[in-house]
Amino acid sequence: DSNGRPILLYRSALHTPGRVDPVLFCRYITQQTEKAILQYKLGTEVESCVLVDRIGSGLKNQDPALLRELVPIILNHYPYQVGKVYIAPISPTFNVIWGILKLLLDESAKKRFVLCDG
């Protein structure tokens, strides 16, 4: 991005809950994050920028089991690797999920999220 951060694009419409075991998915994310820490110096010299593309995403793509596994890993082990998270477009369904998710975040983490309409 314009701040020199590596960008991770996540297209939530392509996610099918149950297709991949949440524990295995979290292991993959952990492996990729550790690789990026070495390659890009994430968390020490630079933070990443995450773009969550929700176009076409709906209830069928929501995966609470995955979130229960993934959120604690990110919060406890990688809190400084992500500089900004842009999520678009948001919807009433997403607002419900966000209302629950933000309860798990401290103020510093909440400030990293940018919710975009349309």
C-alpha positions in Angstrom: 0.0 0.0 0.0 1.1 3.7 0.1 2.8 3.1 3.4 4.9 0.2 2.0 3.0 -2.5 3.8 2.5 -5.9 2.2 -1.2 -6.5 1.4 -3.2 -9.6 2.2 -6.4 -10.0 0.2 -9.1 -12.2 1.7 -12.2 -12.9 -0.5 -14.8 -14.1 2.0 -17.3 -15.2 -0.7 -14.8 -18.0 -1.6 -14.8 -19.4 1.9 -17.0 -22.5 2.5 -17.4 -23.3 6.2 -16.5 -27.0 6.9 -14.5 -27.5 3.8 -11.3 -27.1 5.7 -10.9 -28.1 9.3 -10.5 -24.8 11.4 -7.4 -26.2 13.2 -5.7 -27.0 9.9 -6.7 -23.6 8.5 -5.2 -21.9 11.5 -2.0 -23.9 11.2 -1.8 -22.7 7.6 -2.3 -19.1 8.6 0.3 -19.4 11.3 2.8 -20.9 8.8 2.2 -18.1 6.3 2.4 -15.4 9.0 5.7 -16.8 10.3 7.0 -16.9 6.7 6.0 -13.3 6.2 7.6 -12.2 9.5 10.9 -13.5 8.1 10.4 -12.3 4.6 8.9 -8.8 5.3 10.1 -8.3 8.9 6.4 -8.1 9.9 5.9 -6.8 13.4 9.5 -5.4 13.7 10.0 -3.1 10.7 6.6 -3.1 8.9 3.0 -4.1 9.5 0.7 -5.7 6.9 -2.5 -4.3 5.4 -5.4 -6.8 5.2 -8.2 -6.2 2.7 -11.4 -8.3 3.4 -13.4 -8.3 0.2 -17.0 -9.2 1.2 -18.6 -8.8 -2.3 -20.9 -11.8 -2.7 -20.4 -13.0 0.8 -23.4 -13.9 3.0 -24.5 -16.1 5.8 -23.4 -19.2 3.9 -19.8 -18.0 4.1 -19.8 -17.2 7.9 -17.7 -19.5 9.9 -17.9 -19.0 13.7 -15.9 -22.2 14.3 -13.0 -20.8 12.4 -13.2 -17.4 14.1 -13.2 -19.1 17.5 -9.9 -20.8 16.5 -8.3 -17.9 14.6 -9.0 -14.8 16.6 -7.2 -15.9 19.8 -4.2 -16.9 17.8 -3.9 -13.5 16.1 -4.6 -11.6 19.3 -2.2 -13.6 21.5 0.6 -14.2 19.0 0.5 -11.7 16.2 -1.0 -8.4 17.6 1.5 -6.1 15.9 1.8 -7.8 12.5 -1.3 -6.1 11.1 -1.4 -2.3 10.7 -4.8 -1.9 9.1 -7.7 -4.1 8.2 -10.2 -2.7 5.6 -13.5 -4.6 5.3 -15.9 -3.8 2.5 -18.7 -3.9 1.9 -20.3 -4.2 5.3 -23.9 -5.4 5.8 -26.4 -5.9 8.6 -25.2 -9.5 8.9 -21.6 -8.3 9.2 -22.6 -5.7 11.8 -23.9 -8.4 14.0 -20.7 -10.4 13.7 -18.6 -7.3 14.2 -20.6 -6.5 17.4 -19.5 -9.8 18.8 -15.9 -9.8 17.5 -15.1 -6.3 18.7 -15.8 -7.4 22.3 -12.6 -9.6 22.0 -10.5 -6.6 20.9 -8.7 -4.0 22.9 -9.0 -0.3 21.9 -5.7 -0.4 20.0 -6.8 -3.4 17.9 -10.3 -1.8 17.2 -8.6 1.3 15.8 -6.9 -0.9 13.1 -10.2 -1.8 11.5 -11.8 0.4 8.9 -15.4 -0.7 7.9 -16.4 0.6 4.5 -19.9 0.8 3.1 -20.5 -0.2 -0.6 
